[in-house]
């Protein structure tokens, strides 16, 4: 697998398309940090790591509002072949501030508004709205 974050996004989209309450992906520290940001911003209701032998899975509890998924769009920005980096002042606002950009900074993975407040820039991982 060349892009595990894109795989995570795809699993979330597929689970929401069929109305599943949870999405399961292979666990990693970066995916767990992304799940932490999604929970803090209210896009998912929770997450946990489930161990099955030597393999760890990250279980995301998806949120729905009146039968529609809370995450309307989620797509990858920085790809393995083309990394996208922005300075703290140049971080984009997704949908005029209604969505978030998840940014990997030197101080950890965080939402764009948190990085902007700290004056941190970094790699833009994905947009969520």
KEVO-829691 format. One record per residue: residue number from 0; x, y, z of N, C-alpha, C, CB in turn. Coordinates in nm, 2 decimals. Glycine has a CB too. Layout:
TIFI,num,n.px,n.py,n.pz,ca.px,ca.py,ca.pz,c.px,c.py,c.pz,cb.px,cb.py,cb.pz
TIFI,NUM,X,Y,Z,X,Y,Z,X,Y,Z,X,Y,Z
...
END
This chain:
TIFI,num,n.px,n.py,n.pz,ca.px,ca.py,ca.pz,c.px,c.py,c.pz,cb.px,cb.py,cb.pz
TIFI,0,0.09,-0.12,0.00,0.00,0.00,0.00,0.09,0.12,0.00,-0.10,0.00,0.12
TIFI,1,0.07,0.21,-0.10,0.16,0.33,-0.11,0.11,0.45,-0.03,0.18,0.36,-0.25
TIFI,2,-0.02,0.45,-0.01,-0.07,0.57,0.07,-0.18,0.53,0.17,-0.14,0.67,-0.03
TIFI,3,-0.14,0.50,0.29,-0.23,0.45,0.39,-0.33,0.55,0.44,-0.15,0.40,0.51
TIFI,4,-0.31,0.68,0.43,-0.40,0.78,0.47,-0.52,0.78,0.36,-0.34,0.92,0.48
TIFI,5,-0.48,0.77,0.24,-0.59,0.76,0.13,-0.67,0.64,0.15,-0.52,0.76,-0.01
TIFI,6,-0.61,0.53,0.19,-0.69,0.41,0.22,-0.79,0.43,0.34,-0.60,0.29,0.25
TIFI,7,-0.74,0.50,0.44,-0.83,0.54,0.55,-0.95,0.62,0.51,-0.75,0.61,0.66
TIFI,8,-0.92,0.72,0.42,-1.03,0.81,0.37,-1.13,0.73,0.29,-0.97,0.92,0.29
TIFI,9,-1.08,0.64,0.21,-1.16,0.55,0.12,-1.25,0.46,0.21,-1.08,0.47,0.03
TIFI,10,-1.19,0.41,0.32,-1.27,0.32,0.41,-1.38,0.40,0.47,-1.18,0.25,0.51
TIFI,11,-1.36,0.52,0.52,-1.46,0.60,0.58,-1.57,0.64,0.48,-1.39,0.73,0.64
TIFI,12,-1.53,0.68,0.36,-1.63,0.71,0.26,-1.72,0.59,0.22,-1.56,0.76,0.13
TIFI,13,-1.66,0.47,0.21,-1.73,0.35,0.18,-1.83,0.31,0.29,-1.64,0.23,0.14
TIFI,14,-1.78,0.32,0.41,-1.86,0.28,0.53,-1.98,0.38,0.54,-1.78,0.29,0.66
TIFI,15,-1.96,0.51,0.51,-2.07,0.60,0.52,-2.17,0.58,0.40,-2.02,0.75,0.52
TIFI,16,-2.12,0.54,0.29,-2.20,0.52,0.17,-2.31,0.41,0.19,-2.12,0.49,0.05
TIFI,17,-2.27,0.31,0.27,-2.37,0.21,0.30,-2.43,0.22,0.44,-2.30,0.07,0.28
TIFI,18,-2.40,0.33,0.51,-2.47,0.35,0.64,-2.42,0.27,0.75,-2.61,0.33,0.62
TIFI,19,-2.29,0.23,0.75,-2.24,0.16,0.86,-2.21,0.25,0.98,-2.11,0.08,0.82
TIFI,20,-2.22,0.20,1.10,-2.19,0.28,1.22,-2.04,0.29,1.25,-2.26,0.22,1.34
TIFI,21,-1.96,0.20,1.19,-1.82,0.20,1.22,-1.74,0.18,1.09,-1.78,0.10,1.32
TIFI,22,-1.62,0.23,1.09,-1.52,0.20,0.98,-1.40,0.15,1.04,-1.49,0.33,0.89
TIFI,23,-1.34,0.04,0.99,-1.22,-0.02,1.04,-1.11,-0.01,0.94,-1.25,-0.17,1.08
TIFI,24,-0.99,0.04,0.99,-0.87,0.04,0.91,-0.75,-0.01,1.00,-0.84,0.19,0.87
TIFI,25,-0.64,-0.04,0.93,-0.52,-0.08,1.00,-0.47,0.04,1.08,-0.41,-0.13,0.91
TIFI,26,-0.43,0.02,1.20,-0.39,0.12,1.29,-0.24,0.17,1.27,-0.40,0.08,1.44
TIFI,27,-0.22,0.30,1.28,-0.09,0.36,1.29,-0.10,0.48,1.37,-0.03,0.39,1.14
TIFI,28,0.02,0.54,1.41,0.02,0.66,1.49,-0.04,0.78,1.42,0.16,0.69,1.54
TIFI,29,-0.01,0.79,1.29,-0.06,0.90,1.21,-0.21,0.89,1.19,0.01,0.90,1.07
TIFI,30,-0.26,0.77,1.16,-0.41,0.75,1.15,-0.48,0.78,1.28,-0.44,0.61,1.10
TIFI,31,-0.42,0.74,1.39,-0.48,0.77,1.52,-0.48,0.92,1.55,-0.40,0.69,1.63
TIFI,32,-0.38,0.99,1.51,-0.37,1.13,1.53,-0.48,1.20,1.44,-0.23,1.19,1.49
TIFI,33,-0.50,1.15,1.32,-0.61,1.21,1.24,-0.74,1.18,1.30,-0.60,1.14,1.09
TIFI,34,-0.76,1.06,1.35,-0.89,1.03,1.42,-0.91,1.12,1.54,-0.89,0.88,1.46
TIFI,35,-0.81,1.15,1.61,-0.82,1.24,1.73,-0.86,1.38,1.69,-0.68,1.25,1.80
TIFI,36,-0.81,1.43,1.57,-0.86,1.56,1.52,-1.00,1.55,1.48,-0.77,1.60,1.41
TIFI,37,-1.04,1.44,1.41,-1.18,1.43,1.36,-1.28,1.42,1.48,-1.19,1.30,1.28
TIFI,38,-1.24,1.36,1.59,-1.32,1.35,1.71,-1.33,1.49,1.78,-1.27,1.25,1.81
TIFI,39,-1.22,1.56,1.79,-1.22,1.69,1.85,-1.30,1.79,1.78,-1.07,1.74,1.87
TIFI,40,-1.30,1.78,1.65,-1.38,1.87,1.56,-1.53,1.83,1.54,-1.32,1.88,1.43
TIFI,41,-1.56,1.71,1.60,-1.70,1.66,1.59,-1.75,1.59,1.47,-1.79,1.78,1.61
TIFI,42,-1.65,1.54,1.39,-1.69,1.47,1.27,-1.71,1.32,1.29,-1.57,1.48,1.17
TIFI,43,-1.65,1.26,1.40,-1.68,1.13,1.44,-1.71,1.13,1.59,-1.56,1.03,1.41
TIFI,44,-1.78,1.02,1.63,-1.82,1.02,1.77,-1.72,0.96,1.86,-1.95,0.94,1.79
TIFI,45,-1.62,0.88,1.80,-1.52,0.82,1.88,-1.43,0.73,1.80,-1.57,0.75,2.00
TIFI,46,-1.33,0.68,1.86,-1.24,0.58,1.80,-1.17,0.50,1.90,-1.13,0.65,1.71
TIFI,47,-1.13,0.38,1.87,-1.06,0.29,1.96,-0.97,0.20,1.88,-1.16,0.21,2.05
TIFI,48,-0.87,0.15,1.94,-0.77,0.05,1.88,-0.81,-0.09,1.93,-0.63,0.09,1.91
TIFI,49,-0.83,-0.18,1.84,-0.86,-0.31,1.87,-0.75,-0.40,1.82,-1.00,-0.35,1.81
TIFI,50,-0.70,-0.48,1.92,-0.59,-0.57,1.88,-0.64,-0.71,1.85,-0.49,-0.58,2.00
TIFI,51,-0.60,-0.76,1.73,-0.64,-0.90,1.69,-0.51,-0.97,1.66,-0.73,-0.90,1.56
TIFI,52,-0.46,-1.04,1.77,-0.33,-1.10,1.75,-0.22,-1.00,1.75,-0.32,-1.19,1.63
TIFI,53,-0.14,-1.00,1.64,-0.03,-0.90,1.63,-0.08,-0.78,1.55,0.09,-0.97,1.55
TIFI,54,-0.19,-0.79,1.49,-0.25,-0.68,1.41,-0.34,-0.59,1.49,-0.33,-0.74,1.29
TIFI,55,-0.32,-0.46,1.47,-0.40,-0.36,1.54,-0.49,-0.29,1.43,-0.32,-0.26,1.61
TIFI,56,-0.62,-0.28,1.47,-0.71,-0.20,1.38,-0.76,-0.08,1.46,-0.83,-0.30,1.35
TIFI,57,-0.78,0.02,1.38,-0.84,0.15,1.43,-0.99,0.15,1.39,-0.77,0.27,1.37
TIFI,58,-1.08,0.15,1.49,-1.22,0.15,1.47,-1.27,0.29,1.49,-1.29,0.05,1.56
TIFI,59,-1.33,0.35,1.38,-1.39,0.48,1.39,-1.54,0.47,1.40,-1.34,0.57,1.26
TIFI,60,-1.59,0.54,1.50,-1.74,0.54,1.52,-1.79,0.66,1.44,-1.78,0.55,1.67
TIFI,61,-1.86,0.63,1.33,-1.91,0.74,1.24,-2.03,0.81,1.30,-1.93,0.69,1.10
TIFI,62,-2.05,0.94,1.26,-2.16,1.01,1.31,-2.26,1.04,1.19,-2.12,1.15,1.37
TIFI,63,-2.39,1.04,1.22,-2.49,1.07,1.12,-2.59,1.17,1.18,-2.57,0.94,1.08
TIFI,64,-2.64,1.26,1.10,-2.74,1.36,1.14,-2.86,1.35,1.05,-2.68,1.50,1.14
TIFI,65,-2.97,1.30,1.11,-3.10,1.28,1.03,-3.07,1.18,0.91,-3.15,1.41,0.98
TIFI,66,-2.99,1.08,0.94,-2.97,0.98,0.84,-2.86,1.01,0.74,-3.09,0.95,0.77
TIFI,67,-2.80,1.13,0.74,-2.70,1.17,0.65,-2.56,1.18,0.73,-2.73,1.31,0.59
TIFI,68,-2.46,1.13,0.66,-2.33,1.14,0.73,-2.28,1.28,0.76,-2.22,1.07,0.65
TIFI,69,-2.22,1.30,0.88,-2.17,1.43,0.92,-2.05,1.47,0.82,-2.12,1.43,1.06
TIFI,70,-1.97,1.37,0.79,-1.86,1.40,0.69,-1.91,1.40,0.55,-1.74,1.30,0.71
TIFI,71,-1.93,1.52,0.49,-1.99,1.53,0.36,-1.88,1.50,0.25,-2.05,1.66,0.33
TIFI,72,-1.76,1.56,0.27,-1.65,1.54,0.18,-1.52,1.52,0.26,-1.63,1.66,0.08
TIFI,73,-1.44,1.43,0.22,-1.31,1.41,0.28,-1.22,1.36,0.17,-1.32,1.30,0.40
TIFI,74,-1.11,1.44,0.14,-1.02,1.40,0.04,-0.88,1.44,0.07,-1.07,1.46,-0.10
TIFI,75,-0.79,1.36,0.01,-0.64,1.37,0.03,-0.59,1.48,-0.05,-0.57,1.24,0.00
TIFI,76,-0.50,1.56,0.01,-0.44,1.67,-0.06,-0.29,1.64,-0.09,-0.44,1.80,0.02
TIFI,77,-0.21,1.61,0.01,-0.07,1.58,-0.01,-0.06,1.43,-0.04,0.01,1.61,0.12
TIFI,78,0.00,1.40,-0.15,0.02,1.26,-0.20,0.16,1.22,-0.19,-0.04,1.25,-0.34
TIFI,79,0.19,1.09,-0.20,0.33,1.05,-0.19,0.42,1.10,-0.31,0.34,0.90,-0.20
TIFI,80,0.36,1.12,-0.42,0.43,1.18,-0.53,0.44,1.33,-0.54,0.37,1.13,-0.66
TIFI,81,0.36,1.40,-0.46,0.36,1.54,-0.46,0.31,1.59,-0.32,0.26,1.60,-0.57
TIFI,82,0.41,1.62,-0.23,0.38,1.67,-0.10,0.34,1.82,-0.11,0.50,1.64,0.00
TIFI,83,0.24,1.86,-0.03,0.20,2.00,-0.03,0.23,2.05,0.11,0.05,2.01,-0.06
TIFI,84,0.31,2.15,0.12,0.35,2.22,0.24,0.31,2.37,0.23,0.50,2.21,0.27
TIFI,85,0.26,2.42,0.35,0.22,2.56,0.35,0.27,2.62,0.48,0.06,2.58,0.35
TIFI,86,0.30,2.75,0.48,0.34,2.82,0.60,0.22,2.85,0.68,0.42,2.95,0.56
TIFI,87,0.24,2.89,0.81,0.13,2.91,0.90,0.03,3.01,0.85,0.18,2.96,1.03
TIFI,88,0.07,3.12,0.79,-0.02,3.22,0.74,-0.09,3.19,0.61,0.05,3.35,0.73
TIFI,89,-0.03,3.09,0.54,-0.08,3.05,0.41,-0.18,2.93,0.41,0.03,3.02,0.32
TIFI,90,-0.21,2.88,0.53,-0.30,2.76,0.54,-0.43,2.80,0.48,-0.31,2.71,0.69
TIFI,91,-0.49,2.71,0.40,-0.62,2.73,0.34,-0.73,2.72,0.44,-0.64,2.64,0.22
TIFI,92,-0.84,2.79,0.41,-0.97,2.78,0.48,-1.06,2.69,0.39,-1.03,2.92,0.52
TIFI,93,-1.11,2.58,0.44,-1.19,2.49,0.37,-1.33,2.54,0.38,-1.18,2.35,0.42
TIFI,94,-1.40,2.56,0.27,-1.54,2.61,0.26,-1.56,2.73,0.34,-1.63,2.50,0.30
TIFI,95,-1.46,2.82,0.33,-1.48,2.95,0.40,-1.48,2.94,0.55,-1.60,3.02,0.36
TIFI,96,-1.41,2.83,0.60,-1.41,2.81,0.75,-1.51,2.71,0.80,-1.43,2.94,0.82
TIFI,97,-1.60,2.66,0.71,-1.70,2.56,0.76,-1.64,2.42,0.77,-1.81,2.56,0.66
TIFI,98,-1.53,2.39,0.69,-1.46,2.27,0.70,-1.33,2.28,0.76,-1.45,2.20,0.56
TIFI,99,-1.25,2.17,0.77,-1.11,2.18,0.82,-1.01,2.12,0.73,-1.11,2.11,0.96
TIFI,100,-0.89,2.17,0.74,-0.78,2.10,0.68,-0.70,2.04,0.79,-0.69,2.20,0.59
TIFI,101,-0.66,1.91,0.77,-0.58,1.84,0.87,-0.44,1.86,0.83,-0.62,1.69,0.89
TIFI,102,-0.36,1.92,0.92,-0.22,1.96,0.89,-0.12,1.88,0.99,-0.20,2.11,0.91
TIFI,103,-0.02,1.83,0.93,0.09,1.76,1.01,0.20,1.87,1.03,0.14,1.64,0.94
TIFI,104,0.21,1.91,1.15,0.31,2.02,1.19,0.42,1.96,1.27,0.25,2.14,1.26
TIFI,105,0.52,2.04,1.31,0.63,1.99,1.39,0.58,1.97,1.54,0.74,2.09,1.39
TIFI,106,0.46,2.03,1.57,0.40,2.01,1.70,0.29,1.91,1.70,0.35,2.14,1.75
TIFI,107,0.28,1.83,1.60,0.18,1.72,1.59,0.08,1.75,1.48,0.11,1.70,1.72
TIFI,108,-0.02,1.65,1.47,-0.13,1.66,1.37,-0.24,1.74,1.43,-0.18,1.52,1.32
TIFI,109,-0.29,1.85,1.36,-0.39,1.93,1.41,-0.47,1.99,1.30,-0.33,2.05,1.50
TIFI,110,-0.59,2.05,1.34,-0.67,2.12,1.24,-0.61,2.25,1.20,-0.81,2.15,1.30
TIFI,111,-0.65,2.30,1.08,-0.59,2.42,1.03,-0.60,2.55,1.12,-0.65,2.46,0.89
TIFI,112,-0.72,2.56,1.19,-0.73,2.68,1.27,-0.64,2.67,1.39,-0.88,2.69,1.32
TIFI,113,-0.61,2.55,1.44,-0.52,2.54,1.56,-0.38,2.57,1.51,-0.53,2.40,1.62
TIFI,114,-0.34,2.53,1.40,-0.21,2.55,1.34,-0.19,2.70,1.31,-0.18,2.47,1.22
TIFI,115,-0.29,2.76,1.26,-0.29,2.91,1.23,-0.27,2.99,1.36,-0.42,2.95,1.15
TIFI,116,-0.34,2.95,1.46,-0.33,3.02,1.59,-0.19,3.01,1.65,-0.44,2.96,1.69
TIFI,117,-0.13,2.89,1.63,0.01,2.87,1.68,0.12,2.93,1.59,0.03,2.72,1.71
TIFI,118,0.07,2.97,1.47,0.17,3.02,1.37,0.25,2.90,1.31,0.26,3.12,1.43
TIFI,119,0.20,2.78,1.31,0.27,2.67,1.26,0.22,2.64,1.12,0.25,2.55,1.35
TIFI,120,0.31,2.60,1.03,0.28,2.55,0.90,0.32,2.40,0.90,0.36,2.62,0.79
TIFI,121,0.30,2.34,0.78,0.33,2.20,0.77,0.27,2.14,0.65,0.29,2.12,0.89
TIFI,122,0.26,2.01,0.65,0.21,1.93,0.53,0.06,1.92,0.55,0.27,1.79,0.52
TIFI,123,-0.02,1.96,0.44,-0.16,1.95,0.45,-0.20,1.81,0.41,-0.23,2.05,0.35
TIFI,124,-0.25,1.73,0.50,-0.29,1.59,0.47,-0.42,1.57,0.40,-0.29,1.52,0.60
TIFI,125,-0.53,1.64,0.45,-0.66,1.62,0.38,-0.75,1.73,0.42,-0.72,1.49,0.42
TIFI,126,-0.86,1.75,0.35,-0.97,1.84,0.37,-1.09,1.76,0.42,-1.00,1.93,0.25
TIFI,127,-1.16,1.81,0.52,-1.28,1.75,0.57,-1.39,1.86,0.58,-1.26,1.68,0.71
TIFI,128,-1.51,1.83,0.52,-1.62,1.92,0.54,-1.75,1.84,0.55,-1.63,2.02,0.42
END
